[in-house]
Amino acid sequence: MKKIFALAAGVASIAVLLFATETNTPRKAPELAFSVPGQGQKLLSQYRGRVVALEFIFTTCPHCQAASRVMTKFQEEYSSRGFQALDVAINDNADLLVDNFVKDYQVGFPVGWTTRDQMLTFMGFSMAERFVVPQLVLIDRKGVIHYQTPATSNDDYGKLMKEDAIRQHIEELLAQNNSASRRSSNGTKVAVAKKTS
C-alpha cells in the first residue's frame, strides 16, 4: 500500500511540475547576458522600457533564418512604438557565425550569442530536456514574460510561432504598456493584466 501511495505521489508531483512548466507565464524575465559583435556584452535588462521579442536561434537553422526575417519586419514596423527584437544564437561556434548570419539574412536588429546552458536556465527548461529552435519569448516593458514557446514543437508551439499570432501579441503588449504608462502618469494606480498562452 505504501508503494502505491508513493508511486501516486510521485506521478502527482511530475504532473504538477509539467503543468508549472507549461504555464510559467507571466513571470519576471531572468537576467540574460549575451555578446553582440562589435558591441561587447549586453544584458537583457538594458532593454527594459521596451516590448522585447527575444528569440534563441541556431544560425544554421532554416526556421530560425525565416523567423529572423519576420522579426526584422516587426522591428521596422514597431520600433518607433517601443518594440525591440533580439536574436541570441546558441549553436556551436555561434560567436564565429553571427556576423555572417546578420549579413546573409539582412537582420535589422541586434543578434548576439550565449551558451545553451544560459538559454535553458532562462527558459526554465531542464538541462536534459530536448528543445527546438527558434525559441521565442515576448516580454513587456516592465520585464515580465507574457508569452513563451514550449521546449518542443507541439500545437502550442505552432500557434505562438505563427506570424499573425506574434503580431497580435506584440500589439497587445505595446497597447497594454502604453495605456498603463498613461494611467500611471496621471497618478492612478496601475493594474497590469496578465496573459498566458
C-alpha positions as a Markdown table, in Angstrom:
| # | Residue | x | y | z |
|---|---|---|---|---|
| 1 | Met | 0.0 | 0.0 | 0.0 |
| 2 | Lys | 2.9 | 2.4 | 0.9 |
| 3 | Lys | 4.5 | 1.7 | -2.5 |
| 4 | Ile | 1.2 | 2.5 | -4.4 |
| 5 | Phe | 0.8 | 5.7 | -2.3 |
| 6 | Ala | 4.5 | 6.7 | -3.0 |
| 7 | Leu | 4.0 | 6.0 | -6.7 |
| 8 | Ala | 0.8 | 8.0 | -6.9 |
| 9 | Ala | 2.5 | 10.9 | -5.0 |
| 10 | Gly | 5.4 | 10.7 | -7.5 |
| 11 | Val | 3.1 | 10.8 | -10.5 |
| 12 | Ala | 1.2 | 13.8 | -9.0 |
| 13 | Ser | 4.5 | 15.6 | -8.4 |
| 14 | Ile | 5.5 | 15.1 | -12.0 |
| 15 | Ala | 2.1 | 16.3 | -13.3 |
| 16 | Val | 2.4 | 19.4 | -11.1 |
| 17 | Leu | 5.9 | 20.1 | -12.4 |
| 18 | Leu | 4.8 | 19.6 | -16.1 |
| 19 | Phe | 1.8 | 21.9 | -15.5 |
| 20 | Ala | 4.1 | 24.5 | -14.0 |
| 21 | Thr | 6.5 | 24.3 | -16.9 |
| 22 | Glu | 3.7 | 24.8 | -19.4 |
| 23 | Thr | 2.1 | 27.7 | -17.6 |
| 24 | Asn | 5.1 | 29.6 | -16.4 |
| 25 | Thr | 3.9 | 32.9 | -17.7 |
| 26 | Pro | 3.6 | 35.6 | -16.8 |
| 27 | Arg | 6.8 | 35.7 | -14.8 |
| 28 | Lys | 9.7 | 38.1 | -14.3 |
| 29 | Ala | 12.3 | 37.7 | -17.0 |
| 30 | Pro | 15.6 | 36.5 | -15.5 |
| 31 | Glu | 18.7 | 38.5 | -16.4 |
| 32 | Leu | 20.4 | 37.3 | -19.6 |
| 33 | Ala | 23.9 | 38.2 | -20.7 |
| 34 | Phe | 24.8 | 37.8 | -24.3 |
| 35 | Ser | 27.6 | 39.1 | -26.6 |
| 36 | Val | 26.9 | 41.2 | -29.7 |
| 37 | Pro | 29.7 | 41.6 | -32.4 |
| 38 | Gly | 31.3 | 45.0 | -32.2 |
| 39 | Gln | 29.3 | 45.9 | -29.1 |
| 40 | Gly | 30.5 | 43.5 | -26.4 |
| 41 | Gln | 28.4 | 42.1 | -23.7 |
| 42 | Lys | 24.7 | 43.2 | -23.4 |
| 43 | Leu | 22.2 | 42.5 | -20.7 |
| 44 | Leu | 18.5 | 41.9 | -21.3 |
| 45 | Ser | 17.7 | 44.4 | -18.6 |
| 46 | Gln | 19.2 | 47.1 | -20.8 |
| 47 | Tyr | 16.1 | 46.9 | -22.9 |
| 48 | Arg | 13.7 | 47.5 | -20.0 |
| 49 | Gly | 11.1 | 50.0 | -21.1 |
| 50 | Arg | 10.6 | 48.4 | -24.5 |
| 51 | Val | 8.5 | 45.4 | -25.5 |
| 52 | Val | 11.0 | 42.7 | -26.4 |
| 53 | Ala | 10.8 | 39.7 | -28.7 |
| 54 | Leu | 13.7 | 37.5 | -27.7 |
| 55 | Glu | 14.5 | 34.6 | -30.0 |
| 56 | Phe | 17.0 | 31.9 | -29.2 |
| 57 | Ile | 18.3 | 30.5 | -32.5 |
| 58 | Phe | 20.8 | 28.4 | -34.3 |
| 59 | Thr | 22.4 | 30.5 | -37.1 |
| 60 | Thr | 22.3 | 27.4 | -39.3 |
| 61 | Cys | 18.6 | 26.6 | -38.8 |
| 62 | Pro | 16.3 | 27.5 | -41.8 |
| 63 | His | 13.4 | 28.0 | -39.4 |
| 64 | Cys | 15.4 | 30.5 | -37.4 |
| 65 | Gln | 16.5 | 32.3 | -40.5 |
| 66 | Ala | 12.9 | 32.7 | -41.6 |
| 67 | Ala | 11.9 | 33.8 | -38.1 |
| 68 | Ser | 14.6 | 36.4 | -38.1 |
| 69 | Arg | 13.2 | 37.8 | -41.4 |
| 70 | Val | 9.8 | 38.1 | -39.8 |
| 71 | Met | 11.3 | 39.8 | -36.7 |
| 72 | Thr | 13.2 | 42.3 | -39.0 |
| 73 | Lys | 9.8 | 43.2 | -40.5 |
| 74 | Phe | 8.3 | 43.7 | -37.0 |
| 75 | Gln | 11.4 | 45.7 | -35.9 |
| 76 | Glu | 10.9 | 48.1 | -38.8 |
| 77 | Glu | 7.1 | 48.3 | -38.2 |
| 78 | Tyr | 7.0 | 48.7 | -34.4 |
| 79 | Ser | 10.4 | 50.1 | -33.3 |
| 80 | Ser | 9.0 | 53.7 | -33.1 |
| 81 | Arg | 6.3 | 52.4 | -30.7 |
| 82 | Gly | 8.9 | 50.9 | -28.3 |
| 83 | Phe | 9.4 | 47.4 | -29.7 |
| 84 | Gln | 12.8 | 45.6 | -29.8 |
| 85 | Ala | 13.6 | 42.3 | -31.4 |
| 86 | Leu | 16.7 | 40.4 | -30.3 |
| 87 | Asp | 18.2 | 37.2 | -31.6 |
| 88 | Val | 20.6 | 35.2 | -29.4 |
| 89 | Ala | 22.4 | 32.3 | -31.1 |
| 90 | Ile | 23.2 | 29.2 | -29.0 |
| 91 | Asn | 24.6 | 26.8 | -31.6 |
| 92 | Asp | 28.3 | 25.7 | -31.5 |
| 93 | Asn | 30.6 | 28.4 | -32.8 |
| 94 | Ala | 27.9 | 31.0 | -32.8 |
| 95 | Asp | 30.4 | 33.6 | -31.9 |
| 96 | Leu | 32.1 | 33.0 | -35.3 |
| 97 | Leu | 28.8 | 32.7 | -37.2 |
| 98 | Val | 26.7 | 35.7 | -36.0 |
| 99 | Asp | 28.3 | 38.3 | -38.2 |
| 100 | Asn | 27.6 | 36.4 | -41.4 |
| 101 | Phe | 24.1 | 35.4 | -40.3 |
| 102 | Val | 23.3 | 39.1 | -39.9 |
| 103 | Lys | 24.7 | 40.0 | -43.3 |
| 104 | Asp | 23.3 | 37.0 | -45.2 |
| 105 | Tyr | 19.8 | 37.3 | -43.8 |
| 106 | Gln | 19.8 | 41.2 | -43.6 |
| 107 | Val | 18.7 | 41.1 | -40.0 |
| 108 | Gly | 17.7 | 44.6 | -38.8 |
| 109 | Phe | 18.2 | 44.3 | -35.1 |
| 110 | Pro | 20.9 | 43.1 | -32.6 |
| 111 | Val | 22.0 | 39.5 | -32.9 |
| 112 | Gly | 24.3 | 38.0 | -30.2 |
| 113 | Trp | 25.3 | 34.7 | -28.7 |
| 114 | Thr | 25.3 | 32.9 | -25.4 |
| 115 | Thr | 25.6 | 29.4 | -24.2 |
| 116 | Arg | 22.9 | 26.7 | -24.3 |
| 117 | Asp | 23.1 | 26.4 | -20.6 |
| 118 | Gln | 22.2 | 30.0 | -20.2 |
| 119 | Met | 19.3 | 29.7 | -22.6 |
| 120 | Leu | 18.0 | 26.6 | -20.8 |
| 121 | Thr | 18.2 | 28.4 | -17.4 |
| 122 | Phe | 16.5 | 31.5 | -18.8 |
| 123 | Met | 13.6 | 29.4 | -20.4 |
| 124 | Gly | 13.2 | 27.3 | -17.3 |
| 125 | Phe | 14.0 | 24.1 | -19.2 |
| 126 | Ser | 15.9 | 21.2 | -17.6 |
| 127 | Met | 19.4 | 20.6 | -18.7 |
| 128 | Ala | 18.4 | 17.2 | -20.1 |
| 129 | Glu | 15.4 | 18.5 | -21.9 |
| 130 | Arg | 15.2 | 18.4 | -25.6 |
| 131 | Phe | 14.2 | 21.6 | -27.3 |
| 132 | Val | 13.5 | 23.0 | -30.8 |
| 133 | Val | 14.6 | 26.3 | -32.2 |
| 134 | Pro | 13.7 | 29.0 | -32.6 |
| 135 | Gln | 12.5 | 29.6 | -29.0 |
| 136 | Leu | 10.5 | 32.8 | -28.6 |
| 137 | Val | 9.8 | 34.9 | -25.5 |
| 138 | Leu | 7.7 | 38.1 | -25.5 |
| 139 | Ile | 8.5 | 40.5 | -22.7 |
| 140 | Asp | 6.6 | 43.6 | -21.6 |
| 141 | Arg | 8.2 | 47.0 | -20.8 |
| 142 | Lys | 8.5 | 46.1 | -17.2 |
| 143 | Gly | 10.5 | 42.9 | -17.9 |
| 144 | Val | 7.7 | 40.4 | -17.5 |
| 145 | Ile | 7.4 | 37.4 | -19.8 |
| 146 | His | 3.9 | 37.1 | -21.1 |
| 147 | Tyr | 4.4 | 34.5 | -23.9 |
| 148 | Gln | 6.9 | 31.7 | -24.2 |
| 149 | Thr | 7.2 | 28.8 | -26.6 |
| 150 | Pro | 7.3 | 25.3 | -25.0 |
| 151 | Ala | 10.5 | 23.3 | -25.4 |
| 152 | Thr | 9.3 | 21.0 | -28.1 |
| 153 | Ser | 7.2 | 21.5 | -31.2 |
| 154 | Asn | 3.5 | 20.9 | -30.5 |
| 155 | Asp | 0.2 | 22.7 | -31.1 |
| 156 | Asp | 1.0 | 25.4 | -28.5 |
| 157 | Tyr | 4.4 | 26.0 | -30.2 |
| 158 | Gly | 2.8 | 26.2 | -33.6 |
| 159 | Lys | 0.1 | 28.6 | -32.5 |
| 160 | Leu | 2.6 | 31.0 | -30.9 |
| 161 | Met | 5.1 | 30.9 | -33.8 |
| 162 | Lys | 2.6 | 32.0 | -36.4 |
| 163 | Glu | 3.3 | 35.4 | -37.8 |
| 164 | Asp | -0.2 | 36.7 | -37.1 |
| 165 | Ala | -0.1 | 35.5 | -33.5 |
| 166 | Ile | 3.2 | 37.1 | -32.9 |
| 167 | Arg | 2.0 | 40.4 | -34.3 |
| 168 | Gln | -1.2 | 40.2 | -32.2 |
| 169 | His | 0.8 | 39.6 | -29.0 |
| 170 | Ile | 3.3 | 42.4 | -29.8 |
| 171 | Glu | 0.4 | 44.8 | -30.5 |
| 172 | Glu | -1.3 | 43.7 | -27.3 |
| 173 | Leu | 1.9 | 44.3 | -25.2 |
| 174 | Leu | 2.6 | 47.7 | -26.8 |
| 175 | Ala | -1.0 | 48.8 | -26.2 |
| 176 | Gln | -1.1 | 47.4 | -22.7 |
| 177 | Asn | 2.0 | 49.2 | -21.6 |
| 178 | Asn | 1.1 | 52.4 | -23.4 |
| 179 | Ser | -2.2 | 52.6 | -21.6 |
| 180 | Ala | -0.5 | 51.7 | -18.3 |
| 181 | Ser | 2.0 | 54.4 | -18.8 |
| 182 | Arg | -0.7 | 57.0 | -19.4 |
| 183 | Arg | -2.6 | 55.9 | -16.3 |
| 184 | Ser | 0.4 | 55.9 | -14.1 |
| 185 | Ser | 1.4 | 59.4 | -15.3 |
| 186 | Asn | -2.0 | 60.6 | -14.2 |
| 187 | Gly | -1.3 | 59.3 | -10.7 |
| 188 | Thr | -3.8 | 56.5 | -11.0 |
| 189 | Lys | -3.0 | 53.1 | -9.6 |
| 190 | Val | -1.9 | 50.8 | -12.4 |
| 191 | Ala | -3.1 | 47.2 | -12.6 |
| 192 | Val | -1.3 | 45.1 | -15.2 |
| 193 | Ala | -3.4 | 42.5 | -16.9 |
| 194 | Lys | -1.5 | 39.2 | -17.1 |
| 195 | Lys | -1.9 | 37.0 | -20.1 |
| 196 | Thr | -1.0 | 33.4 | -20.6 |
| 197 | Ser | -0.6 | 31.4 | -23.8 |
